[in-house]
Amino acid sequence: MTFTPQIVRFQPAFPGKKQEAKIAIRNLFNTTVVIKQIESENPEIIPVLTSPILHPTERVEAFKIIFDPFKNKQVFYHKLKLPYIY
């Protein structure tokens, strides 16, 4: 599978200003893949699954990431790697 974008960069933010980024996945397998869960270890990053079924060779916006700086008192420019997918 390939992810687009591979790195998500959020602009400087403050509590009360949420930001969102959509993540597309291309299924490179010859079989349908079902995403059951997406997790983030960072409480400021909330992954939301939008399209759990990935058909062979299709590219789909599978999930979005919401950045909520209110979840943490320290707010800085974030460079984020994608959350884990199970």
N, C-alpha and C positions, 0 to 999 in steps of 0.2 A: 504494500500500500504506500502511496505517497500523499503527503499533506501539503496544502497550500493555504496560507503561507507557512513556512517552516518555523519562522520566528515571528512572534507577535510583539510589537512595540506599542505601548500606550503612552500618550502624552502626559506631562505632569498633571496631577489631579489633586483634588482635595475632598474631604468628606462631603457627601451630598452630590457629587458629580460622578455618576457611573459612566463607564465607557464599555463599548461592546465591539467584538471582532468575530467575524464568521470564519469558520475553518472548513475547507473543502478536502475531501478524501477521494483519491482514485483507487479503486479496487483492481489490483493487477493479477488477481487470482482468477482461475477459470470456474469458480464456484461463488455462490452468493455468501456474503459475510454479514453476520448480524452483530452489531455492537450492543452489548448488554449494559455496560456501565462506563462512565468517564469520571475520573477523580482528579482533584488537585490537592496537593499538600499545603498550598498557600491559602489561608482563609479569605484573602482579598480576591482570589480568582475563583469564579463560580462557573463551571462548565455546564452547559445545558444541551442535552442531546435533542436534535431536531429531526434527523433522518437516520434511524438505526439500521436500515437494510441497505446494503451495498451490493448491487448486482455486478456480475463480471464485467470488467473493463469500463465501468461507468464512473463518472466523476460527479459527486454530489456534495452539497453543503451539509455535512453530517452533524455539526454542532456549532454552537457559538460560545464564546468566553465573555463573561461579564466581569469587569474589573470594578470592584467596589472598595475604595480606599477607606470607607467608614469602618470596615472590618478590622482595621489595624491603625494604630495611632501614628505610626511613622509613614509618611507619604513621600515617595521618591519616584523618579523616572524608572519604569520597570522594563526589563528585558526578560521575556518569558519564553521558556521552552514549553512545548505542548504537554498537556496533561496525559496521564497514563490512560490507556484504553484497554479494556478487558473484553 
